């Protein structure tokens, strides 16, 4: 009993090592307080008729309360169903493909015996991640432009009529899904490839001695040891299911009104509404996205914890 008490006292005593670790963590802690927690005060703008007339704090305090009026444009809009459908529908597809395709490619590259070739493939797939959507939009215009686009020139040479791609909504769901996968493929693949690289090689040596095939090694060694990272990436992705990449849905389609039904999401709507709406409406939309995102990420973590407690994030 006395030994346990002594150990507890030793654990609660402040040590020199604790000072060093505290100083090491202090810059990150200050950064989070300044840029993550302190801005939460601005949430009240969503419930006020915010008007800019002086200092920020003075405006926030003196602006009249508006209740939930700033939230009405999201839910009373005639296009509310289209916006929610696009936001959730695209994100569900993105989440599935951002796991299946990168994991598959990471497994394929991890099996390559030529490491130099693996580095080349990895670099080529990772390069689009660093391109901005403005650049991607320009490249897409070079391919899909009605009069000078490469695709239409090819169709004309083949004897077909050119297609006005930016006026045809039926093609754009496939374009947007392809662009998202193409641009984000490299990042996800690097994460999973790093996990594969960190797996102890003795597992595979023992499996080869037992006569396991490549598929059996992948199924019973690689994938189970990758499960924790895959689940973590899935939960983080689910947490942003109500957010969309503004550049993908606004820059790439070049804000074409003909594509409204297939390219307008919550973020695009908020941007367009800001031209005639208030800051409070934009804050209300961001507040709704944050709350729903928190609920979805906690729900996803709860489901994972019920299925496999060891794979849950918290």
C-alpha positions, -999 to +999 in steps of 0.1 A: +000+000+000+028+024+009+046+016-023+016+026-044+013+059-025+049+066-031+046+059-068+015+081-070+035+109-053+064+105-077+040+107-107+024+139-094+056+156-085+068+183-110+101+173-126+127+190-147+117+169-176+081+183-173+095+218-177+113+209-209+083+192-224+060+221-214+083+246-231+085+224-261+047+223-264+041+259-255+045+274-290+019+249-304-004+256-275-002+293-280-009+289-317-040+268-311-053+293-285-048+323-309-060+307-341-083+279-331-100+287-298-100+325-297-118+329-331-147+309-317-159+341-301-169+351-336-196+325-336-221+351-322-219+369-355-242+342-369-269+353-345-264+391-351-271+416-378-234+423-381-226+457-396-191+470-402-187+506-389-157+506-367-136+483-347-143+446-348-151+440-311-172+472-310-192+460-341-198+426-326-210+439-293-232+468-307-247+449-336-284+440-329-294+404-323-312+387-352-319+353-337-320+326-364-327+349-393-292+344-407-299+307-410-331+311-431-313+315-465-298+280-461-330+262-453-357+283-470-338+285-503-357+270-533-325+252-542-318+238-507-324+202-517-300+205-547-273+221-526-275+195-498-277+166-524-246+179-542-226+184-510-234+150-494-235+130-527-201+142-540-185+138-505-198+103-501-183+093-534-151+112-527-147+094-493-151+060-508-128+066-538-102+084-516-097+052-496-102+025-522-080+039-550-050+052-529-049+020-509-049-001-540-021+019-557-001+020-525-003-018-523+008-021-560+037+003-556+047-013-523+051-047-541+075-033-567+110-047-565+124-017-584+125+010-558+136+037-583+105+030-604+083+032-573+098+066-564+091+078-600+055+066-599+050+081-565+063+115-575+042+116-607+010+108-587+019+133-560+026+162-583-010+172-590-016+177-553+006+209-554-013+224-583-039+251-574-074+248-587-069+279-608-041+261-627-063+230-630-092+251-643-069+266-670-058+231-680-094+219-681-104+249-703-076+240-727-092+205-731-129+214-730-131+248-747-158+248-774-138+264-802-102+257-792-103+228-769-083+197-776-112+174-771-135+192-795-107+195-821-103+157-819-140+152-823-141+175-854-112+156-869-131+123-863-162+138-881-183+145-850-199+177-839-181+197-811-197+197-777-202+228-755-189+210-724-196+240-701-233+239-711-239+202-706-245+193-669-247+155-676-209+153-680-198+173-650-204+148-622-179+125-638-155+154-645-156+166-609-151+131-595-122+125-618-106+159-609-109+153-572-095+118-574-067+129-597-056+158-575-058+141-541-046+107-551-010+113-544-015+126-509-036+096-497-013+072-515+018+086-497+001+082-463-008+046-469+026+038-486+043+051-455+022+027-434+032-002-456+069+008-454+067+007-416+054-029-415+080-053-401+094-074-429+097-105-407+059-110-411+063-114-448+094-136-445+075-159-421+045-159-445+067-169-475+082-197-455+046-210-448+039-208-485+016-177-485+009-161-519+011-124-526-027-120-523-026-139-490+002-117-476-018-086-486-050-099-471-037-113-438-007-090-431-007-057-450-044-048-449-049-057-412-019-037-402-031-007-423-066-009-408-059+017-381-046+043-406-075+036-430-101+040-402-084+072-390-085+087-425-121+077-429-132+093-397-114+125-406-129+126-440-164+120-426-159+150-403-157+172-434-187+157-453-206+190-452-176+209-466-166+210-503-135+222-521-145+256-533-119+256-561-132+223-575-168+233-576-164+270-586-131+274-605-131+243-626-167+247-640-158+284-644-190+295-625-212+284-654-249+290-647-259+261-669-241+238-645-259+251-613-277+218-605-245+197-606-219+221-592-235+242-565-227+232-530-230+249-496-196+267-500-204+279-535-238+291-524-223+310-495-198+327-518-225+337-542-248+349-515-221+372-501-225+394-531-259+404-519-261+390-484-244+398-450-215+385-431-239+370-406-253+347-432-219+334-441-211+329-404-244+311-400-235+287-429-200+281-414-216+275-380-240+249-394-212+231-413-191+230-381-218+216-359-229+190-384-193+181-391-187+176-353-218+154-351-208+132-380-172+127-369-184+118-334-210+094-348-185+078-371-160+073-342-189+058-321-198+034-348-161+024-353-157+020-315-187-003-314-173-025-342-136-024-333-127-005-301-090-006-309-095+013-342-114+042-328-097+076-325-112+084-290 
